[in-house]
């Protein structure tokens, strides 16, 4: 064995990603009533991936457009896409957009936006001490890896209250008050992943007050605009309120979920500057960082979303498609709650099922009960009790409710 070959023998074997490991186990299972509640991707009532009708229509238009080619996009992305994406999240009347204080860069979906935003902060944020970011406890697991990879240490702040299966708002506020001035806080704009627990409008106002009082920086992650309520504007309200208040912020935006474009990796990073000059400086550095990482972003997905966002009829059709997805998830929440409370009389309070919002729900069951569901009922979910509501449908929801009921009562 050569020295160069032997050198790889010391590389430690990394554990598989928990979500993808769960999906692989589900696929290998031949049990006829198996249920996959782990993956965060929309499924229709027949448990099939759904290509949005508006995406099919936009794809046809692009395929028949003789002016399109496969040349490189600009380093910061398709201008029509980034401009329209900024208006979607910040609002068409945004002062930051109107005054030229917003920098928008196309990214490799929301993950790429998080990474580029994290990398930019690691290089250029005015850190008062150690490079640290405050993440909600819990948060999307990939947040930890993204920030660690760029030298920023993740610190947890209180968010989920296991006793109420709701928001630990006082703990959240206390963390904002006690963190060093100028700290960076990652905030889920809507449909919090993984809990499905969001602050109310009044709570967002108090959070903004606390952030401004301590000169903190808001790092918004918005992967589910439209999935929380079915209304694009309502789900962007927290981000827009912070922008109106003048909170220093950036926003990571994804079109994987709300456009069903999981594999196209369409995302955007928006940085709001205090002045146009500051925004110009930020854009120059984001261009340098992007150039060294991906050089130029891919075009097809960005063209699809750009067409949908800028064509009035397609945009209205997209909003209807979003409502179709959101309302199906909401109907599953209502039916699961009804089965547990009215038919099965499952011990405990299950109101959190309908009070939570978005694709995910924290059931409140413990790791041992989760393991029992996987092994005994072939219901695949993560060990923290999180389920993807999109994995439930009219064909399997009763089976899941009955299995959950048995586990809660003491065993399968």
C-alpha positions in Angstrom: 0.0 0.0 0.0 1.4 3.4 -1.0 1.8 6.2 1.5 -0.7 8.3 -0.4 -3.3 5.5 -0.2 -2.6 4.7 3.4 -3.1 8.3 4.4 -6.8 8.0 3.9 -7.0 5.1 6.4 -6.9 7.6 9.2 -10.0 9.5 8.0 -12.8 8.9 10.6 -16.0 7.3 9.4 -18.8 9.9 9.7 -22.2 8.9 10.9 -24.9 9.0 8.2 -27.3 12.0 8.1 -30.2 11.1 10.4 -33.0 12.2 8.1 -31.6 10.4 5.0 -30.9 7.4 7.1 -34.5 7.4 8.2 -35.7 7.7 4.6 -33.4 4.8 3.5 -34.8 2.6 6.2 -38.3 3.5 5.1 -37.6 2.6 1.5 -36.1 -0.8 2.5 -39.1 -1.7 4.7 -41.7 -3.9 2.9 -44.4 -3.5 5.5 -47.6 -2.5 3.6 -48.8 0.1 6.1 -45.4 1.8 6.6 -45.5 5.6 7.1 -42.7 8.1 6.4 -43.0 11.2 8.6 -39.4 12.1 8.6 -38.6 13.8 5.3 -39.4 17.5 5.0 -40.9 17.4 1.5 -44.5 17.9 0.4 -46.5 14.8 -0.6 -50.1 14.8 -2.1 -52.9 12.7 -0.6 -51.6 9.6 -2.4 -48.2 10.1 -0.8 -46.6 11.2 -4.1 -44.3 14.1 -4.9 -46.4 16.9 -6.4 -45.2 19.0 -9.4 -47.0 22.3 -9.0 -49.2 23.0 -12.1 -47.8 26.5 -12.3 -44.3 25.0 -12.5 -45.4 22.7 -15.3 -46.8 25.7 -17.2 -43.7 27.8 -16.6 -41.5 24.9 -17.7 -43.4 24.7 -21.0 -43.0 28.4 -21.6 -39.2 28.2 -21.0 -38.7 25.2 -23.2 -40.4 27.1 -26.1 -38.5 30.3 -25.6 -36.0 30.5 -28.5 -34.1 33.4 -26.8 -32.8 31.2 -23.9 -29.3 29.8 -23.9 -27.0 28.0 -21.5 -24.5 30.8 -20.9 -23.2 31.6 -17.4 -25.4 33.8 -15.2 -23.8 36.7 -13.4 -21.9 35.8 -10.2 -24.7 37.2 -8.1 -27.4 35.4 -10.1 -30.2 36.1 -12.5 -31.1 39.8 -11.9 -34.8 39.4 -12.6 -35.0 36.5 -10.1 -33.1 38.2 -7.3 -35.1 41.4 -7.7 -38.4 39.6 -7.6 -37.4 37.4 -4.7 -36.5 40.5 -2.7 -39.9 42.0 -3.3 -41.6 38.7 -2.3 -39.9 38.5 1.1 -39.4 42.2 1.9 -42.6 43.5 0.2 -43.0 45.6 -2.9 -43.1 48.8 -0.9 -40.0 48.0 1.1 -38.0 51.2 1.9 -34.7 49.2 1.8 -35.4 48.1 -1.8 -36.6 51.5 -2.9 -33.6 53.2 -1.4 -31.1 50.7 -2.9 -30.0 49.4 0.5 -30.8 45.7 -0.3 -28.2 43.3 -1.7 -29.7 40.1 -3.2 -27.5 37.2 -4.3 -28.8 34.0 -5.9 -27.7 30.9 -3.9 -27.9 27.1 -3.9 -31.3 27.0 -2.2 -31.7 28.0 1.5 -28.7 25.9 2.6 -26.5 27.9 0.3 -28.0 31.2 1.5 -27.3 30.2 5.1 -23.7 29.3 4.2 -23.0 32.4 2.2 -24.6 34.6 4.9 -22.6 32.8 7.6 -19.3 33.1 5.6 -19.9 36.8 5.0 -20.5 37.4 8.7 -17.5 35.4 9.7 -15.3 37.7 7.5 -16.9 41.1 7.9 -19.2 41.3 10.9 -18.0 43.7 13.6 -17.6 41.0 16.3 -17.4 42.4 19.8 -15.9 39.1 21.1 -15.8 35.5 20.0 -17.5 34.6 16.7 -20.8 33.2 18.0 -24.4 32.8 16.7 -27.4 32.1 18.9 -29.6 29.3 17.5 -33.1 28.4 18.8 -33.2 25.2 20.9 -34.0 23.2 18.9 -33.3 24.3 15.3 -32.7 22.7 11.9 -29.8 20.4 12.5 -27.8 21.6 9.5 -27.6 25.1 11.1 -24.9 23.8 13.5 -22.7 22.4 10.8 -23.0 25.4 8.5 -21.8 27.9 11.1 -19.1 25.6 12.6 -17.7 25.2 9.1 -17.0 28.9 8.8 -15.6 29.3 12.3 -18.7 30.6 14.1 -19.6 28.9 17.3 -23.3 28.0 17.7 -24.9 28.9 21.1 -28.4 27.8 22.0 -31.1 30.1 23.2 -34.4 28.9 24.9 -37.2 28.4 22.4 -39.3 25.3 22.8 -41.1 24.6 26.1 -41.6 20.9 26.5 -44.1 21.3 29.3 -46.5 23.4 27.2 -45.3 22.0 23.8 -45.2 25.7 22.8 -42.9 28.7 22.8 -40.7 29.6 25.8 -41.2 33.3 25.1 -39.8 34.5 28.4 -36.7 32.4 28.1 -36.2 33.7 24.5 -36.6 37.4 25.7 -34.2 36.8 28.6 -31.6 35.4 26.2 -31.8 38.5 24.0 -31.4 40.7 27.1 -28.5 38.8 28.5 -26.5 38.2 25.4 -23.5 40.5 24.7 -24.4 43.6 22.9 -24.2 43.2 19.1 -24.8 39.4 19.2 -26.1 37.5 16.1 -29.5 35.7 16.5 -30.8 33.3 14.0 -34.6 33.6 13.7 -37.0 31.3 11.8 -39.2 33.7 9.8 -42.2 31.4 9.9 -43.1 27.7 10.3 -40.3 27.0 12.7 -38.3 23.9 11.9 -38.6 21.5 13.7 -41.2 22.5 16.2 -43.9 24.3 14.1 -44.1 26.8 17.0 -44.0 30.5 15.9 -44.2 33.7 17.9 -47.4 35.7 17.6 -47.4 39.2 15.9 -47.3 40.8 19.4 -44.4 38.6 20.4 -42.4 39.5 17.3 -42.8 43.2 18.1 -41.4 42.6 21.6 -38.6 40.5 20.1 -37.7 43.4 17.7 -37.7 45.8 20.7 -35.3 43.6 22.6 -33.0 43.1 19.5 -32.8 46.9 18.8 -32.2 47.7 22.5 -29.1 45.5 22.5 -28.0 46.3 19.0 -28.2 42.6 18.0 -28.2 41.4 14.4 -31.1 39.3 13.0 -30.2 36.4 10.8 -33.5 35.3 9.3 -34.0 31.9 7.7 -37.1 31.7 5.6 -37.6 28.3 4.1 -41.4 28.0 4.3 -43.0 31.2 3.1 -46.5 30.3 2.2 -46.4 26.9 4.1 -47.3 28.4 7.4 -50.6 30.0 6.6 -51.0 29.6 2.9 -50.6 33.3 2.5 -47.2 34.6 1.2 -47.6 38.1 2.7 -48.7 36.9 6.1 -45.8 34.5 6.4 -43.3 37.3 5.5 -44.8 39.7 8.1 -42.0 39.2 10.7 -39.3 39.9 8.2 -41.1 42.9 6.9 -41.8 44.3 10.3 -38.1 44.0 11.3 -37.1 45.7 8.1 -39.6 48.6 8.7 -38.2 49.0 12.2 -34.7 49.2 10.9 -33.3 46.1 12.6 -29.9 45.2 11.1 -30.6 41.9 9.3 -30.1 39.5 6.5 -32.6 37.0 5.1 -32.0 33.5 3.7 -34.8 32.5 1.3 -35.6 29.2 -0.3 -38.0 28.1 -3.1 -37.6 24.4 -2.5 -40.8 23.9 -0.5 -43.2 26.6 -1.7 -42.5 26.0 -5.4 -41.8 22.2 -5.1 -38.4 22.8 -6.6 -36.4 20.7 -4.2 -33.9 19.4 -6.7 -33.4 22.7 -8.6 -31.8 24.4 -5.5 -33.3 27.8 -5.9 -32.5 30.3 -3.1 -31.5 33.8 -2.4 -29.6 35.8 0.3 -30.7 39.3 1.0 -28.6 41.7 3.1 -30.2 44.9 4.2 -27.7 47.8 4.6 -28.0 51.1 6.4 -27.1 53.0 3.3 -26.7 52.4 -0.4 -23.0 52.8 -0.1 -22.9 50.1 2.6 -25.0 47.9 0.3 -22.6 48.4 -2.6 -19.7 47.4 -0.4 -21.5 44.3 0.9 -22.4 43.2 -2.7 -18.8 43.6 -3.8 -17.6 41.2 -1.1 -20.5 38.7 -1.6 -19.5 38.6 -5.2 -15.9 37.7 -4.3 -17.0 35.0 -1.9 -19.5 33.5 -4.3 -16.9 33.5 -7.1 -14.6 31.4 -5.0 -17.3 28.9 -4.0 -19.6 28.2 -6.9 -18.5 30.9 -9.5 -21.9 31.2 -11.0 -25.3 29.9 -9.8 -27.5 27.5 -12.0 -30.0 29.1 -14.3 -33.0 26.8 -14.9 -34.7 27.0 -11.4 -34.1 30.7 -11.2 -35.7 31.3 -14.6 -38.7 29.2 -13.5 -39.2 31.2 -10.3 -38.5 34.5 -12.0 -41.2 33.8 -14.6 -43.7 32.8 -11.9 -42.9 35.9 -9.8 -43.0 38.4 -12.6 -46.0 37.2 -14.7 -49.2 38.3 -13.0 -51.3 35.3 -14.1 -48.7 32.8 -13.2 -48.2 34.4 -9.8 -51.9 34.1 -9.0 -51.8 30.5 -10.1 -48.8 29.9 -7.8 -50.6 31.4 -4.9 -53.5 29.0 -5.5 -51.0 26.0 -5.6 -49.5 27.2 -2.3 -52.9 27.3 -0.8 -53.6 23.7 -2.0 -50.4 22.5 -0.2 -50.9 24.5 2.9 -54.6 23.7 3.3 -54.0 20.0 2.9 -51.4 20.1 5.7 -53.8 22.1 7.8 -56.6 19.6 7.2 -54.3 16.8 8.3 -53.6 18.7 11.6 -57.4 19.1 12.2 -58.1 15.4 11.4 -55.3 14.1 13.6 -56.4 16.3 16.4 -60.0 15.1 16.0 -59.0 11.4 15.9 -56.8 11.7 19.1 -59.3 13.8 21.1 -62.8 12.8 19.9 -62.5 9.2 18.7 -59.5 7.6 20.5 -59.6 9.8 23.6 -55.8 9.6 23.7 -54.4 10.6 27.1 -53.0 14.1 27.3 -53.7 17.4 25.6 -53.3 17.4 21.9 -54.2 21.0 21.1 -50.6 21.7 20.1 -51.3 19.7 16.9 -53.6 22.5 15.6 -51.8 25.4 17.3 -48.5 24.6 15.6 -48.0 25.7 12.0 -46.3 24.7 8.8 -44.9 21.4 7.6 -43.6 20.1 10.9 -45.1 19.3 14.2 -43.6 18.4 17.6 -45.8 15.6 19.0 -44.5 15.8 22.5 -43.6 12.1 22.7 -40.3 10.9 24.1 -37.4 9.1 22.3 -38.4 5.7 23.6 -42.0 6.2 22.3 -40.5 7.3 18.9 -38.4 4.2 18.7 -41.4 2.1 19.5 -43.4 3.7 16.7 -40.6 2.9 14.3 -40.0 -0.6 15.3 -43.5 -1.7 16.3 -45.7 0.3 13.8 -43.3 1.0 11.0 -43.9 4.7 11.4 -40.7 6.5 10.6 -40.0 9.8 12.5 -37.1 11.4 14.2 -36.2 10.6 17.8 -37.2 14.0 19.1 -40.9 13.4 18.2 -41.0 15.7 15.1 -43.3 14.6 12.3 -43.8 15.9 8.8 -47.5 16.6 8.5 -47.1 16.4 4.7 -46.4 12.6 5.2 -50.0 12.2 6.6 -52.9 11.6 4.2 -56.5 10.3 4.2 -55.2 6.8 3.7 -52.7 6.6 6.6 -53.8 9.1 9.2 -56.0 6.8 11.1 -53.3 4.1 11.3 -50.9 6.7 12.6 -53.3 8.1 15.1 -54.1 4.6 16.4 -50.4 3.7 16.6 -49.6 6.9 18.5 -52.5 6.2 20.8 -51.1 2.8 21.6 -47.6 4.1 22.3 -48.9 6.9 24.6 -51.0 4.3 26.5 -48.0 2.3 27.2 -47.0 0.1 24.3 -47.9 -1.4 20.9 
